[in-house]
């Protein structure tokens, strides 16, 4: 029964996304994303420290997180140029799958007489049919976009923190740190959400240990990418 509900919801999600793809347009950042992907690919699939979209090479280094570009740089350019629109669809499917898994983990904490199947179907349908996901001016719906991936990392971090607050199981902090770190090196929008949420949640729930999530995430960035992280933060401050 549960599998049937999930497959039905998945079919609705894919159908709506395919229809939405027909009417979506390439945003102003679409070609900039491809420029960065090409630059990372040409840099032997490593982060770049020189902004490829600036004519003046002496201008400020890039302040754009590049992990998402690094992932896509491993995909053949020909395939990506023709099928880039499906990247967003894949991210949406993964996002939906993570939401369903999160609901399953919440099942023991649902103090209600409503059948879980009803909750699963209702929550899943609400997740899919949220109008904001399909607005044409939403950046994640305009060609190739980093925002959807950044929001996915924020979503997963939010789930991890929520489970920690419910269970006090300290190990949920670890995936929260990982997802914060991935948001930091992937998407400015996603990182801003993660940083804002952890700070606000720590004060609302008086769980100030949540502040170690951004702290360790930033330290990981500095230790794993020492050269790029320094250039990144210097450029962010100067800009």
C-alpha atoms as a printed R data frame, in Angstrom:
    type eleno elety resid chain resno      x      y       z
1   ATOM     1    CA   UNK     A     1  0.000  0.000   0.000
2   ATOM     2    CA   UNK     A     2  2.743  2.444   0.990
3   ATOM     3    CA   UNK     A     3  4.746  1.594  -2.141
4   ATOM     4    CA   UNK     A     4  1.676  2.235  -4.281
5   ATOM     5    CA   UNK     A     5  1.154  5.649  -2.657
6   ATOM     6    CA   UNK     A     6  4.794  6.612  -3.196
7   ATOM     7    CA   UNK     A     7  4.762  5.510  -6.841
8   ATOM     8    CA   UNK     A     8  1.501  7.396  -7.463
9   ATOM     9    CA   UNK     A     9  2.921 10.570  -5.933
10  ATOM    10    CA   UNK     A    10  6.135 10.126  -7.903
11  ATOM    11    CA   UNK     A    11  4.154  9.823 -11.131
12  ATOM    12    CA   UNK     A    12  2.326 13.081 -10.320
13  ATOM    13    CA   UNK     A    13  5.629 14.815  -9.528
14  ATOM    14    CA   UNK     A    14  7.302 13.711 -12.770
15  ATOM    15    CA   UNK     A    15  4.256 14.606 -14.880
16  ATOM    16    CA   UNK     A    16  4.001 18.119 -13.440
17  ATOM    17    CA   UNK     A    17  7.743 18.686 -13.792
18  ATOM    18    CA   UNK     A    18  7.761 17.548 -17.425
19  ATOM    19    CA   UNK     A    19  4.870 19.910 -18.201
20  ATOM    20    CA   UNK     A    20  6.637 22.726 -16.380
21  ATOM    21    CA   UNK     A    21  9.825 22.109 -18.382
22  ATOM    22    CA   UNK     A    22  7.962 22.837 -21.624
23  ATOM    23    CA   UNK     A    23  7.126 26.357 -20.466
24  ATOM    24    CA   UNK     A    24 10.293 27.225 -18.547
25  ATOM    25    CA   UNK     A    25 12.834 29.624 -19.990
26  ATOM    26    CA   UNK     A    26 16.567 30.062 -19.607
27  ATOM    27    CA   UNK     A    27 17.319 32.583 -16.905
28  ATOM    28    CA   UNK     A    28 19.928 35.299 -17.029
29  ATOM    29    CA   UNK     A    29 22.350 33.125 -15.037
30  ATOM    30    CA   UNK     A    30 21.933 30.069 -17.261
31  ATOM    31    CA   UNK     A    31 24.938 30.737 -19.522
32  ATOM    32    CA   UNK     A    32 27.061 31.923 -16.605
33  ATOM    33    CA   UNK     A    33 26.581 28.498 -14.999
34  ATOM    34    CA   UNK     A    34 27.765 26.788 -18.190
35  ATOM    35    CA   UNK     A    35 30.771 29.107 -18.291
36  ATOM    36    CA   UNK     A    36 31.786 28.071 -14.791
37  ATOM    37    CA   UNK     A    37 31.220 24.374 -15.546
38  ATOM    38    CA   UNK     A    38 33.458 24.636 -18.601
39  ATOM    39    CA   UNK     A    39 36.119 26.500 -16.603
40  ATOM    40    CA   UNK     A    40 36.134 23.845 -13.874
41  ATOM    41    CA   UNK     A    41 36.266 21.073 -16.512
42  ATOM    42    CA   UNK     A    42 39.198 22.783 -18.242
43  ATOM    43    CA   UNK     A    43 40.916 23.121 -14.861
44  ATOM    44    CA   UNK     A    44 41.163 19.326 -14.611
45  ATOM    45    CA   UNK     A    45 37.888 19.186 -12.684
46  ATOM    46    CA   UNK     A    46 39.176 21.358  -9.878
47  ATOM    47    CA   UNK     A    47 37.800 24.550  -8.354
48  ATOM    48    CA   UNK     A    48 38.966 27.705 -10.117
49  ATOM    49    CA   UNK     A    49 40.413 30.750  -8.380
50  ATOM    50    CA   UNK     A    50 40.082 33.099 -11.350
51  ATOM    51    CA   UNK     A    51 36.721 34.312 -12.569
52  ATOM    52    CA   UNK     A    52 36.183 33.150 -16.186
53  ATOM    53    CA   UNK     A    53 33.319 35.532 -16.905
54  ATOM    54    CA   UNK     A    54 35.344 38.666 -16.245
55  ATOM    55    CA   UNK     A    55 37.263 40.148 -19.145
56  ATOM    56    CA   UNK     A    56 39.633 41.832 -16.698
57  ATOM    57    CA   UNK     A    57 41.616 38.990 -15.143
58  ATOM    58    CA   UNK     A    58 42.818 41.352 -12.419
59  ATOM    59    CA   UNK     A    59 39.282 41.764 -11.177
60  ATOM    60    CA   UNK     A    60 38.106 40.102  -7.957
61  ATOM    61    CA   UNK     A    61 38.276 36.291  -7.813
62  ATOM    62    CA   UNK     A    62 35.011 34.365  -8.025
63  ATOM    63    CA   UNK     A    63 32.791 34.374  -4.944
64  ATOM    64    CA   UNK     A    64 30.573 31.690  -6.475
65  ATOM    65    CA   UNK     A    65 30.518 28.273  -4.714
66  ATOM    66    CA   UNK     A    66 31.638 25.629  -7.186
67  ATOM    67    CA   UNK     A    67 30.792 22.149  -5.890
68  ATOM    68    CA   UNK     A    68 27.694 21.871  -8.085
69  ATOM    69    CA   UNK     A    69 29.773 22.962 -11.084
70  ATOM    70    CA   UNK     A    70 32.398 20.382 -10.115
71  ATOM    71    CA   UNK     A    71 29.765 17.610 -10.175
72  ATOM    72    CA   UNK     A    72 28.454 18.669 -13.580
73  ATOM    73    CA   UNK     A    73 31.968 19.098 -14.976
74  ATOM    74    CA   UNK     A    74 32.264 15.282 -14.978
75  ATOM    75    CA   UNK     A    75 29.271 14.984 -17.326
76  ATOM    76    CA   UNK     A    76 30.138 15.062 -21.061
77  ATOM    77    CA   UNK     A    77 29.580 18.582 -22.393
78  ATOM    78    CA   UNK     A    78 27.520 17.385 -25.354
79  ATOM    79    CA   UNK     A    79 25.039 15.507 -23.190
80  ATOM    80    CA   UNK     A    80 24.784 18.341 -20.673
81  ATOM    81    CA   UNK     A    81 24.124 20.957 -23.359
82  ATOM    82    CA   UNK     A    82 21.193 18.933 -24.701
83  ATOM    83    CA   UNK     A    83 19.740 17.577 -21.462
84  ATOM    84    CA   UNK     A    84 20.500 20.208 -18.827
85  ATOM    85    CA   UNK     A    85 16.796 20.731 -18.144
86  ATOM    86    CA   UNK     A    86 16.557 17.235 -16.654
87  ATOM    87    CA   UNK     A    87 19.082 18.089 -13.940
88  ATOM    88    CA   UNK     A    88 16.379 20.009 -12.095
89  ATOM    89    CA   UNK     A    89 13.957 17.106 -12.503
90  ATOM    90    CA   UNK     A    90 16.486 14.697 -10.993
91  ATOM    91    CA   UNK     A    91 17.041 17.048  -8.043
92  ATOM    92    CA   UNK     A    92 13.277 17.326  -7.508
93  ATOM    93    CA   UNK     A    93 12.892 13.540  -7.513
94  ATOM    94    CA   UNK     A    94 15.718 13.163  -4.974
95  ATOM    95    CA   UNK     A    95 14.182 15.945  -2.867
96  ATOM    96    CA   UNK     A    96 10.817 14.179  -2.887
97  ATOM    97    CA   UNK     A    97 12.426 10.851  -1.970
98  ATOM    98    CA   UNK     A    98 14.225 12.462   0.977
99  ATOM    99    CA   UNK     A    99 10.955 14.027   2.150
100 ATOM   100    CA   UNK     A   100  9.201 10.653   2.102
101 ATOM   101    CA   UNK     A   101 12.075  9.052   4.010
102 ATOM   102    CA   UNK     A   102 11.923 11.881   6.565
103 ATOM   103    CA   UNK     A   103  8.191 11.248   7.048
104 ATOM   104    CA   UNK     A   104  8.954  7.571   7.644
105 ATOM   105    CA   UNK     A   105 11.509  8.507  10.311
106 ATOM   106    CA   UNK     A   106  8.901 10.753  11.937
107 ATOM   107    CA   UNK     A   107  6.350  7.940  12.151
108 ATOM   108    CA   UNK     A   108  7.178  6.950  15.776
109 ATOM   109    CA   UNK     A   109  6.662 10.570  16.881
110 ATOM   110    CA   UNK     A   110  3.258 11.080  15.242
111 ATOM   111    CA   UNK     A   111  0.825 11.040  18.140
112 ATOM   112    CA   UNK     A   112 -2.348 10.866  16.103
113 ATOM   113    CA   UNK     A   113 -5.154  8.495  15.223
114 ATOM   114    CA   UNK     A   114 -4.814  9.308  11.537
115 ATOM   115    CA   UNK     A   115 -3.455  6.405   9.510
116 ATOM   116    CA   UNK     A   116  0.141  6.875   8.403
117 ATOM   117    CA   UNK     A   117 -0.857  6.112   4.813
118 ATOM   118    CA   UNK     A   118 -3.223  9.098   4.914
119 ATOM   119    CA   UNK     A   119 -0.519 11.327   6.349
120 ATOM   120    CA   UNK     A   120  1.966 10.074   3.759
121 ATOM   121    CA   UNK     A   121 -0.350 10.756   0.835
122 ATOM   122    CA   UNK     A   122 -1.561 14.146   2.119
123 ATOM   123    CA   UNK     A   123  1.906 15.442   3.044
124 ATOM   124    CA   UNK     A   124  3.438 14.101  -0.158
125 ATOM   125    CA   UNK     A   125  0.737 15.689  -2.292
126 ATOM   126    CA   UNK     A   126  1.146 19.013  -0.483
127 ATOM   127    CA   UNK     A   127  4.910 18.811  -1.025
128 ATOM   128    CA   UNK     A   128  4.422 18.238  -4.757
129 ATOM   129    CA   UNK     A   129  1.671 20.789  -5.326
130 ATOM   130    CA   UNK     A   130  3.231 23.728  -3.500
131 ATOM   131    CA   UNK     A   131  2.804 26.460  -6.160
132 ATOM   132    CA   UNK     A   132  6.095 28.227  -5.411
133 ATOM   133    CA   UNK     A   133  7.991 25.241  -6.819
134 ATOM   134    CA   UNK     A   134  6.666 25.925 -10.304
135 ATOM   135    CA   UNK     A   135  6.645 29.714 -10.637
136 ATOM   136    CA   UNK     A   136  8.416 30.763 -13.822
137 ATOM   137    CA   UNK     A   137 10.349 33.485 -11.971
138 ATOM   138    CA   UNK     A   138 11.698 31.004  -9.424
139 ATOM   139    CA   UNK     A   139 15.409 30.792 -10.220
140 ATOM   140    CA   UNK     A   140 15.477 27.005  -9.883
141 ATOM   141    CA   UNK     A   141 13.028 26.774 -12.814
142 ATOM   142    CA   UNK     A   142 15.013 28.903 -15.257
143 ATOM   143    CA   UNK     A   143 17.367 26.680 -17.231
144 ATOM   144    CA   UNK     A   144 20.348 25.252 -15.417
145 ATOM   145    CA   UNK     A   145 20.281 26.501 -11.830
146 ATOM   146    CA   UNK     A   146 22.320 25.932  -8.683
147 ATOM   147    CA   UNK     A   147 19.487 26.993  -6.387
148 ATOM   148    CA   UNK     A   148 17.636 23.673  -6.510
149 ATOM   149    CA   UNK     A   149 20.734 21.769  -5.388
150 ATOM   150    CA   UNK     A   150 21.421 24.310  -2.648
151 ATOM   151    CA   UNK     A   151 17.845 24.010  -1.396
152 ATOM   152    CA   UNK     A   152 18.190 20.226  -1.374
153 ATOM   153    CA   UNK     A   153 21.202 20.502   0.919
154 ATOM   154    CA   UNK     A   154 19.275 22.931   3.122
155 ATOM   155    CA   UNK     A   155 16.315 20.553   3.176
156 ATOM   156    CA   UNK     A   156 18.498 17.642   4.304
157 ATOM   157    CA   UNK     A   157 20.176 19.744   6.974
158 ATOM   158    CA   UNK     A   158 16.748 20.836   8.267
159 ATOM   159    CA   UNK     A   159 15.633 17.201   8.483
160 ATOM   160    CA   UNK     A   160 18.783 16.246  10.405
161 ATOM   161    CA   UNK     A   161 18.345 19.087  12.890
162 ATOM   162    CA   UNK     A   162 14.646 18.280  13.322
163 ATOM   163    CA   UNK     A   163 15.450 14.656  14.126
164 ATOM   164    CA   UNK     A   164 18.105 15.772  16.595
165 ATOM   165    CA   UNK     A   165 15.625 18.067  18.362
166 ATOM   166    CA   UNK     A   166 13.119 15.229  18.566
167 ATOM   167    CA   UNK     A   167 15.499 12.528  19.748
168 ATOM   168    CA   UNK     A   168 18.490 14.304  21.359
169 ATOM   169    CA   UNK     A   169 20.528 11.746  19.436
170 ATOM   170    CA   UNK     A   170 23.823 13.584  18.928
171 ATOM   171    CA   UNK     A   171 24.745 11.628  15.813
172 ATOM   172    CA   UNK     A   172 22.119 13.558  13.825
173 ATOM   173    CA   UNK     A   173 24.412 16.566  14.171
174 ATOM   174    CA   UNK     A   174 26.976 14.868  11.930
175 ATOM   175    CA   UNK     A   175 24.839 14.724   8.743
176 ATOM   176    CA   UNK     A   176 23.666 18.268   9.513
177 ATOM   177    CA   UNK     A   177 27.308 19.397   9.420
178 ATOM   178    CA   UNK     A   178 27.920 17.534   6.160
179 ATOM   179    CA   UNK     A   179 24.871 19.061   4.470
180 ATOM   180    CA   UNK     A   180 25.784 22.531   5.764
181 ATOM   181    CA   UNK     A   181 29.269 22.111   4.324
182 ATOM   182    CA   UNK     A   182 27.889 20.962   0.960
183 ATOM   183    CA   UNK     A   183 25.505 23.945   0.888
184 ATOM   184    CA   UNK     A   184 28.409 26.274   1.664
185 ATOM   185    CA   UNK     A   185 30.487 25.044  -1.271
186 ATOM   186    CA   UNK     A   186 27.499 24.683  -3.636
187 ATOM   187    CA   UNK     A   187 25.062 27.572  -3.389
188 ATOM   188    CA   UNK     A   188 25.051 31.035  -1.857
189 ATOM   189    CA   UNK     A   189 21.269 30.889  -1.474
190 ATOM   190    CA   UNK     A   190 21.380 27.438   0.129
191 ATOM   191    CA   UNK     A   191 24.172 28.488   2.490
192 ATOM   192    CA   UNK     A   192 22.312 31.617   3.567
193 ATOM   193    CA   UNK     A   193 19.272 29.493   4.406
194 ATOM   194    CA   UNK     A   194 21.351 26.978   6.378
195 ATOM   195    CA   UNK     A   195 23.185 29.664   8.327
196 ATOM   196    CA   UNK     A   196 19.988 31.585   9.124
197 ATOM   197    CA   UNK     A   197 18.077 28.454  10.146
198 ATOM   198    CA   UNK     A   198 20.763 27.095  12.486
199 ATOM   199    CA   UNK     A   199 21.143 30.448  14.259
200 ATOM   200    CA   UNK     A   200 17.401 30.986  14.643
201 ATOM   201    CA   UNK     A   201 16.733 27.376  15.712
202 ATOM   202    CA   UNK     A   202 19.500 27.474  18.316
203 ATOM   203    CA   UNK     A   203 17.890 30.484  20.016
204 ATOM   204    CA   UNK     A   204 14.252 29.404  19.636
205 ATOM   205    CA   UNK     A   205 14.862 25.935  21.111
206 ATOM   206    CA   UNK     A   206 17.730 27.015  23.410
207 ATOM   207    CA   UNK     A   207 19.908 24.383  21.754
208 ATOM   208    CA   UNK     A   208 23.047 26.446  21.315
209 ATOM   209    CA   UNK     A   209 25.064 23.367  20.402
210 ATOM   210    CA   UNK     A   210 23.478 23.771  16.964
211 ATOM   211    CA   UNK     A   211 25.908 26.645  16.392
212 ATOM   212    CA   UNK     A   212 28.713 24.107  15.986
213 ATOM   213    CA   UNK     A   213 27.119 23.111  12.668
214 ATOM   214    CA   UNK     A   214 28.114 26.283  10.753
215 ATOM   215    CA   UNK     A   215 31.338 26.561  12.744
216 ATOM   216    CA   UNK     A   216 32.564 23.081  11.828
217 ATOM   217    CA   UNK     A   217 31.179 23.434   8.287
218 ATOM   218    CA   UNK     A   218 33.307 26.526   7.717
219 ATOM   219    CA   UNK     A   219 36.352 24.878   9.323
220 ATOM   220    CA   UNK     A   220 35.914 21.910   6.971
221 ATOM   221    CA   UNK     A   221 35.856 24.321   4.040
222 ATOM   222    CA   UNK     A   222 39.073 25.951   5.235
223 ATOM   223    CA   UNK     A   223 40.821 22.622   5.812
224 ATOM   224    CA   UNK     A   224 39.707 20.766   2.657
225 ATOM   225    CA   UNK     A   225 40.078 23.736   0.296
226 ATOM   226    CA   UNK     A   226 42.691 25.908   2.065
227 ATOM   227    CA   UNK     A   227 43.746 27.958  -0.959
228 ATOM   228    CA   UNK     A   228 40.345 28.374  -2.555
229 ATOM   229    CA   UNK     A   229 38.531 29.065   0.745
230 ATOM   230    CA   UNK     A   230 40.839 31.961   1.601
231 ATOM   231    CA   UNK     A   231 40.419 33.460  -1.866
232 ATOM   232    CA   UNK     A   232 36.665 32.862  -1.612
233 ATOM   233    CA   UNK     A   233 36.238 34.646   1.727
234 ATOM   234    CA   UNK     A   234 38.581 37.479   0.780
235 ATOM   235    CA   UNK     A   235 36.650 38.098  -2.422
236 ATOM   236    CA   UNK     A   236 33.307 37.875  -0.576
237 ATOM   237    CA   UNK     A   237 34.446 40.540   1.910
238 ATOM   238    CA   UNK     A   238 35.808 42.823  -0.816
239 ATOM   239    CA   UNK     A   239 32.706 42.529  -2.940
